[in-house]
């Protein structure tokens, strides 16, 4: 894969029309992949992809992630049947458990065994996509289904603890990180991914590592903006544990240290960002999923990042 092919742009659609415009502009700039980030109560990104599929020709469309438990795995397959008709071979389906503090109060779903449920979800989803048929009976899902075609859409999962990386290696087409220091992802997550694959007797799938980017040269302003967006995650116990294990323990009242922000964020002028992205690829992930630090001019930042990625 070229450097360009190893870098994608991820975003949370705040508006469907703006999201469609962004995807069209990204393709025109030479970006190889866009990833949509879907909180559990946000706009449905697969619906946005249906619109994007008919207005683009080559850009790959990935989800990072669709909250899996908000829909039955076979319902997700029926959505992919439609999308693969519109954009054959351009889709990558990233799914995950989402967060307990959303899934329980909003959906009233059980969340005692999210990884066990995700494993069963994959036992349904992947055969249905890869083989066009599935027969499965477990604790969470019981299905017997045959589809008209085998789509072979790649399925990836989000991964935070080591056993999630192991599950990705065992059963999926890749692991996606989020706000995960890349050195820690390659030192801990990637070996776990490889262990899972080895135990299953299959090649290790790719590690898609998240990185934040800001095309701004005022480092303190970038840190302030990044600290604001990290507050939600710093309040989550599982992220607190991961940050500490990665060498970046939070401060009093879950204060985010500058060192953590510097590990997560690539910023500066266009040359500095291009160099920073290459350095992160050299650290060992197979691909990078980039998202922007919030700013007062997101469109300008998007255009700057598109230029950088399109020219690598």
C-alpha positions as CSV (number, residue, x, y, z in Angstrom):
1,X,0.0,0.0,0.0
2,X,1.1,3.6,-0.7
3,X,1.3,6.1,2.1
4,X,-1.9,7.7,0.7
5,X,-3.7,4.4,0.8
6,X,-2.7,4.0,4.4
7,X,-4.3,7.2,5.6
8,X,-8.0,8.0,5.9
9,X,-10.0,10.9,7.2
10,X,-12.6,10.3,10.0
11,X,-15.4,12.6,11.1
12,X,-18.7,12.8,13.0
13,X,-21.5,13.9,10.6
14,X,-23.2,16.9,12.3
15,X,-25.4,17.3,9.2
16,X,-26.1,14.9,6.4
17,X,-25.7,17.4,3.6
18,X,-22.5,18.7,5.0
19,X,-21.2,15.2,5.4
20,X,-22.0,14.4,1.8
21,X,-20.3,17.6,0.6
22,X,-17.2,16.6,2.7
23,X,-17.0,13.2,1.2
24,X,-17.2,14.5,-2.3
25,X,-14.5,17.1,-1.6
26,X,-12.3,14.5,0.0
27,X,-12.5,12.3,-3.1
28,X,-11.7,15.3,-5.4
29,X,-8.6,16.1,-3.2
30,X,-7.2,12.6,-3.6
31,X,-8.1,11.2,-0.2
32,X,-8.3,7.4,-0.4
33,X,-10.7,6.6,2.5
34,X,-13.2,8.5,4.7
35,X,-14.4,7.0,8.0
36,X,-17.6,8.1,9.6
37,X,-17.8,8.2,13.4
38,X,-21.3,7.4,14.7
39,X,-22.2,8.0,18.3
40,X,-25.1,5.9,19.5
41,X,-27.7,8.7,19.2
42,X,-26.4,10.5,16.1
43,X,-27.1,10.5,12.4
44,X,-27.0,7.1,10.8
45,X,-23.8,7.0,8.8
46,X,-24.7,4.1,6.5
47,X,-27.6,6.1,5.2
48,X,-25.2,8.9,4.5
49,X,-23.0,6.4,2.7
50,X,-25.9,5.5,0.4
51,X,-26.1,9.1,-0.8
52,X,-22.3,9.4,-1.0
53,X,-22.0,6.2,-3.0
54,X,-24.0,7.6,-6.0
55,X,-22.1,10.9,-5.9
56,X,-18.6,9.5,-5.8
57,X,-16.7,6.9,-7.9
58,X,-13.6,5.6,-6.1
59,X,-13.3,6.8,-2.5
60,X,-13.5,4.0,0.1
61,X,-16.2,4.4,2.7
62,X,-15.6,3.0,6.2
63,X,-17.5,3.2,9.5
64,X,-15.5,3.7,12.7
65,X,-17.8,2.7,14.1
66,X,-21.5,1.7,13.9
67,X,-22.7,0.9,17.4
68,X,-23.5,-2.8,16.9
69,X,-26.1,-3.4,19.5
70,X,-28.4,-0.7,18.2
71,X,-29.4,-3.1,15.3
72,X,-29.6,-6.8,14.8
73,X,-26.6,-8.2,12.8
74,X,-28.9,-9.4,10.0
75,X,-30.4,-6.0,9.7
76,X,-26.9,-4.6,9.3
77,X,-26.3,-7.2,6.5
78,X,-29.5,-6.0,4.7
79,X,-28.1,-2.5,4.8
80,X,-24.8,-3.7,3.3
81,X,-26.6,-5.5,0.5
82,X,-27.9,-2.1,-0.6
83,X,-24.6,-0.3,-0.1
84,X,-22.6,-2.9,-2.0
85,X,-25.0,-2.5,-4.9
86,X,-24.3,1.2,-5.0
87,X,-20.5,1.2,-4.2
88,X,-19.3,-2.4,-4.8
89,X,-15.9,-3.1,-3.2
90,X,-15.6,0.3,-1.6
91,X,-17.0,-0.4,1.9
92,X,-15.4,-1.3,5.2
93,X,-17.7,-2.0,8.1
94,X,-16.4,-1.0,11.5
95,X,-18.5,-2.0,14.4
96,X,-18.2,-1.8,18.2
97,X,-19.9,-2.0,21.5
98,X,-20.2,1.8,22.1
99,X,-20.2,3.1,25.7
100,X,-22.2,1.8,28.7
101,X,-23.3,5.2,29.7
102,X,-25.1,5.7,26.4
103,X,-26.3,2.2,25.7
104,X,-28.0,1.5,29.1
105,X,-29.9,4.8,29.7
106,X,-30.8,5.5,26.1
107,X,-31.6,2.0,24.7
108,X,-32.2,0.1,27.9
109,X,-30.0,-2.7,26.6
110,X,-28.1,-5.1,28.9
111,X,-24.4,-4.3,29.0
112,X,-23.0,-6.8,31.4
113,X,-21.0,-8.8,28.8
114,X,-20.4,-6.4,25.9
115,X,-17.4,-8.3,24.5
116,X,-19.1,-11.7,24.7
117,X,-22.1,-10.2,22.9
118,X,-19.8,-8.7,20.3
119,X,-18.2,-12.1,19.7
120,X,-21.6,-13.6,19.0
121,X,-22.5,-10.6,16.8
122,X,-19.5,-11.4,14.7
123,X,-20.4,-15.1,14.6
124,X,-23.6,-14.0,12.8
125,X,-22.4,-11.0,10.8
126,X,-19.2,-12.3,9.2
127,X,-20.6,-15.6,7.8
128,X,-23.6,-13.7,6.6
129,X,-21.4,-11.3,4.7
130,X,-18.6,-13.6,3.7
131,X,-20.6,-16.7,2.8
132,X,-24.1,-15.4,2.2
133,X,-25.5,-17.7,4.8
134,X,-25.4,-18.2,8.6
135,X,-26.7,-20.7,11.2
136,X,-26.0,-19.8,14.8
137,X,-27.5,-20.3,18.2
138,X,-26.0,-18.6,21.2
139,X,-26.9,-16.7,24.4
140,X,-27.6,-13.4,22.6
141,X,-28.5,-14.3,19.0
142,X,-30.2,-17.2,17.3
143,X,-30.4,-17.0,13.5
144,X,-30.9,-19.2,10.4
145,X,-30.6,-17.1,7.3
146,X,-29.6,-17.2,3.6
147,X,-28.9,-14.2,1.5
148,X,-28.9,-13.8,-2.3
149,X,-25.2,-13.1,-2.5
150,X,-22.0,-13.3,-0.4
151,X,-20.9,-9.6,-0.1
152,X,-17.5,-10.2,1.4
153,X,-17.5,-6.8,3.0
154,X,-14.6,-6.5,5.4
155,X,-15.6,-6.2,9.1
156,X,-13.4,-4.4,11.6
157,X,-14.0,-3.8,15.3
158,X,-13.1,-1.0,17.7
159,X,-10.5,-2.1,20.3
160,X,-9.5,-0.7,23.7
161,X,-8.5,-3.5,26.1
162,X,-6.1,-6.2,25.0
163,X,-8.7,-8.9,24.8
164,X,-10.6,-6.8,22.2
165,X,-7.5,-6.7,20.1
166,X,-7.3,-10.5,20.4
167,X,-10.9,-10.8,19.3
168,X,-10.1,-8.6,16.3
169,X,-7.2,-10.8,15.4
170,X,-9.2,-14.0,15.8
171,X,-12.4,-13.1,14.0
172,X,-12.2,-9.8,12.0
173,X,-10.6,-7.9,9.2
174,X,-9.0,-5.3,11.5
175,X,-8.9,-3.4,14.7
176,X,-9.7,0.3,15.0
177,X,-8.3,2.4,17.9
178,X,-9.7,5.8,19.2
179,X,-7.7,8.3,21.2
180,X,-5.1,5.6,21.7
181,X,-1.4,6.7,21.8
182,X,0.1,5.1,18.8
183,X,3.3,3.9,20.6
184,X,1.1,2.1,23.1
185,X,-1.2,0.7,20.3
186,X,1.8,-0.8,18.5
187,X,3.5,-2.0,21.7
188,X,0.4,-3.6,23.3
189,X,-2.5,-3.7,20.9
190,X,-0.7,-5.0,17.8
191,X,0.9,-7.9,19.6
192,X,-2.5,-8.8,21.1
193,X,-4.0,-8.6,17.6
194,X,-1.3,-11.0,16.3
195,X,-1.9,-13.4,19.2
196,X,-5.5,-13.6,18.4
197,X,-4.8,-14.3,14.7
198,X,-2.1,-16.9,15.6
199,X,-4.5,-18.7,17.9
200,X,-7.1,-18.8,15.1
201,X,-4.5,-19.9,12.5
202,X,-5.0,-16.9,10.3
203,X,-2.9,-13.9,9.1
204,X,-3.0,-10.9,11.4
205,X,-5.5,-8.3,10.1
206,X,-4.5,-4.6,10.0
207,X,-4.3,-2.2,12.9
208,X,-6.0,1.1,12.0
209,X,-4.7,3.6,14.5
210,X,-6.4,6.9,15.3
211,X,-4.6,10.2,15.3
212,X,-5.8,13.7,15.9
213,X,-4.7,16.5,13.6
214,X,-4.7,20.3,13.8
215,X,-3.3,22.4,10.9
216,X,-2.6,25.2,13.4
217,X,0.8,26.5,14.5
218,X,-0.3,27.8,17.9
219,X,0.5,24.7,20.0
220,X,-1.1,26.0,23.2
221,X,-4.3,26.8,21.4
222,X,-4.3,23.3,19.9
223,X,-3.8,21.8,23.3
224,X,-6.7,23.8,24.8
225,X,-9.0,22.7,22.0
226,X,-7.9,19.1,22.2
227,X,-8.3,19.1,26.0
228,X,-11.9,20.2,25.6
229,X,-12.8,17.3,23.3
230,X,-10.9,14.8,25.5
231,X,-13.0,15.7,28.6
232,X,-15.8,13.2,27.8
233,X,-13.3,10.3,27.4
234,X,-11.3,11.4,30.5
235,X,-14.4,10.9,32.6
236,X,-14.7,7.2,31.4
237,X,-13.1,4.7,33.7
238,X,-11.9,2.4,30.8
239,X,-10.2,5.4,29.1
240,X,-8.6,6.4,32.4
241,X,-7.1,3.0,32.8
242,X,-5.8,2.9,29.2
243,X,-4.2,6.4,29.5
244,X,-2.5,5.4,32.7
245,X,-1.3,2.1,31.2
246,X,0.1,4.0,28.2
247,X,2.1,6.2,30.6
248,X,-0.2,9.2,30.7
249,X,-2.1,9.1,34.0
250,X,-4.7,11.8,34.3
251,X,-4.3,14.5,37.0
252,X,-6.7,15.7,39.7
253,X,-10.3,15.8,38.6
254,X,-9.3,13.8,35.5
255,X,-7.2,16.7,34.2
256,X,-5.6,15.8,30.8
257,X,-1.8,16.3,30.8
258,X,-0.1,18.1,28.0
259,X,2.1,15.0,27.4
260,X,-1.0,12.9,26.5
261,X,-2.3,15.6,24.1
262,X,1.2,15.8,22.4
263,X,1.1,12.0,22.0
264,X,-2.3,12.1,20.4
265,X,-2.1,15.2,18.2
266,X,-0.2,16.1,15.1
267,X,-0.2,19.9,14.5
268,X,1.6,22.7,12.8
269,X,2.0,23.8,9.2
270,X,1.4,21.4,6.3
271,X,5.0,20.2,6.1
272,X,5.1,19.5,9.8
273,X,1.9,17.5,9.6
274,X,3.0,15.5,6.6
275,X,6.2,14.6,8.4
276,X,4.3,13.8,11.6
277,X,2.0,11.5,9.8
278,X,4.9,9.6,8.2
279,X,6.5,9.3,11.6
280,X,3.4,7.8,13.1
281,X,3.1,5.3,10.2
282,X,6.8,4.4,10.9
283,X,5.8,3.5,14.5
284,X,4.0,0.4,13.3
285,X,0.3,0.8,12.6
286,X,-0.9,-0.5,9.2
287,X,-3.1,2.5,8.6
288,X,-4.0,5.9,10.2
289,X,-7.5,7.2,10.8
290,X,-7.2,11.0,11.1
291,X,-9.7,13.3,12.7
292,X,-9.5,17.0,13.3
293,X,-9.2,18.8,16.6
294,X,-12.2,21.2,16.9
295,X,-11.6,24.8,15.7
296,X,-13.5,27.9,14.7
297,X,-13.1,27.2,11.0
298,X,-13.5,23.4,10.5
299,X,-13.9,23.7,6.7
300,X,-10.6,25.4,6.3
301,X,-9.0,22.7,8.5
302,X,-10.6,20.0,6.4
303,X,-9.3,21.6,3.2
304,X,-5.8,21.8,4.6
305,X,-5.8,18.2,5.7
306,X,-7.2,17.0,2.4
307,X,-4.3,18.8,0.6
308,X,-1.8,17.2,2.9
309,X,-3.2,13.7,2.6
310,X,-3.8,14.0,-1.1
311,X,-0.2,15.0,-1.7
312,X,1.6,12.3,0.5
